[in-house]
Amino acid sequence: MKINRITCARWGTLYSAFQVERLYAECRAWIDFDEFHVFTDQKDELHPNIITHEIPKTEAYRSWWSKMLQFKTFTQGTTLSLDIDMHIRDSVEFKFSRDYLLMQLDPLAQYMPHKNVKYVNSSVITYEGDFSWVHDRYISEWATNHKKYRGDQEFMWGEYEESIRYHPPVFESYKWESRERGYAIKPLVNFHGHDVKGIVG
């Protein structure tokens, strides 16, 4: 299945332009898609096939909250959202739904079963069609949401649990699994921000 678009968000300087382009290259290698988009507040030049969107200069879209913009922007077709610190190492099949946001159960559910984790991880999100209401409900009370929730995935699970379903597992945690094992099994590996420190070249 060809995906209409892949999107990511780069707020601030934690991640470099190189890392955006690397994600684009890995997507090109392993995923069949039409367009690659990045939301960013940086002015770096990127590969000409990467479509950029400026993140508004407001605290409402600070850091990971900038991912809310994708729901406002893309309201037709299939959208795959990936975090920049996600690495793709093999072919992968994604599922899409017109009725639900699809996200993977947070890896902590497997690595810390005593916590009885049920919430999702927003490092990979898929949806089809118009989910602009996710953004609209967020932005209407964004300051309250920032105080109530630590980040976008906690917000979505806390406010939209009934509109979320679990995506079949496609990524594993570098921190909790790959590093200990010494190699990866799943096609995607989530580096939880550690990649910027030079773990991977």
N, C-alpha and C positions, 0 to 999 in steps of 0.2 A: 504494500500500500504506500503510495507516495503522499507525503505529508505536505500540506500547503506552506507551512512556515515553522521555523525554529526560532525561539526568542530567548534572550538572556538579559540580565541587568548588571551594569557596572557603575556603581556609585562610589565616588571617592577614588583614592589612589592605592587601595589595598591590592587590587589586581591591575596588571599592566595591559597595554594594548596588545602586546605579544600573546598574552594568555587568552584574550578574546579571539585572536586570529588562530591560535592553536585549537581552541574549541571548534571554531568554524571548520578547520582542516580535518579534525577528527570526525565531525559530523559528515563532511563530504565523503570521507573514506568508508563510513559504515552505515549511513542513513540515506534513504531516498527522499529528497525534499526539494521544494521550489525556491524558498527564500530564507535568508538568515538575517535576523534583526537583533540589534542591541540597543537598550535604553542606557544612556550614559550622560554624565555631566562633565565629561572630559573632552578635550579638543584634539586628541591624537588622531592622526590619519590612520585609517584602517583599510584593509583589503577592499577594493572597489565593489566586490560582490556582497559586502556586509552593509546592510541598510541601517543607518543610525537614527535614533529618536532622542531628542534632548529631554532630560529629566528636569522638570520645573524646579526653580530654586525656592523651595519651601520645605519646612520640616516635615510636612505631610508625606513626602516621598524620600525621606532620609534613609540611607542604607538599604536594608532588605525590603523596606516598605515600597521602594520604587518598583518592585515586581507587581504591585497592584495596577500599574499603568497598562500592562498587557491586556487585562480584561476590558479596559475601556477602549483600547486601540484595535484589537482584533476580534471582530464579532461575526465573522463568516469563515467557513472552512475549518480545517483541523490545525490546531496550535499545540506545539510541543515546547514547554518551558524547561530550560536546563540552567542550573547554577554554573558559573564560570569554573569553579573548582571540580567539576565533574569530568572525569576522563573516560573516553570510549575506547575500548580495546578489542571489541568483537562486534559482529552483527547483532542487531537487537530488534525485537518486534514490539511496537507500542500499540496499546488499545486506546480507543477514543469513545466518548459518549456525548450525546446531545442533551442528556438529562442530568448528568452528574459530572463533577470534577473528579478526575482519577488521580490519586496519589498513593505512593507506596507506604505501607505501615512503617513507622520509624524503626530503623535498625536496632534501637535500644530494646525493642520488644523481644528480639532474639538474644541479644547479648546480656540483658539484665532482666530475665523473666520474672524475677521477684517483684519488679516494679509494676507489673501488669499493665504495660503500656498499650494504649489503644489508638493514640493519636498518629497523625500522618507526618511525613517529611516532604517539604515543598521543593526539594532539590530537583525533582522531576514532577511536572504537572502536565496532564493532557486534557484537552477539551475540544469539543466540536460545536461551532455555532456561537451564539450570543450569550456570554456570561458577564455582560457589562454590569449587571446588578451587584456582582462581587465588589467591583470598584466603587460603585455609587454608594452602597451601604457603608463601606469603609470610610470614604472621604467625607460623608455627612457628619461623622463624629470621630474624625481621625485623632484628635488630641485625647479624647477619652479612651480610644482603642490603644493608643501608645502607653497609657498608664495601666490599662487592664491586662495587656498582653505583651510578652517579651518580643515577639516577632510575628511575621506574616503567617507562618504555619500554625502557630498557637491561636492567632486571631481567626483564621479560616476554620480550624477545628472547633473553636469555641463558639463561633457564630453560625457556621454553616454545616455542622456535622451531618444533618439530614440530607444535605446536597452533595456529600462526598462519598465515594466508594473507593475501595482499595484496588490499586493497580497491581497486576501480577509483578512480583519482585524482579527488577531488572538491574539494580545496583546494590553494591555492598559498601560497607564503610572501611576506608583505609585504616582509620584509627582503631576500630573495634575488631576487624577481621583480617584484612589483607596483610597488614604489618605483622601481626602475630603469626600468620600462616606462612608468610614469605612469598606469596603469589596470590593472584586474584582468580576467582571462578566465574563470577557474573560478568556480563559484557560491559557494565559501567562501574566505575569506582568513585565514590564520593570522598574527597579529601578534607572536607570540613574546614576549609580555610588554610590548612597546613601547606598546601602546594606553593603558596606565595613565599614560603620560607626556604624554598629551594630543595625540597625533598625529591621533586621530580624535575628534570631538566627540560 
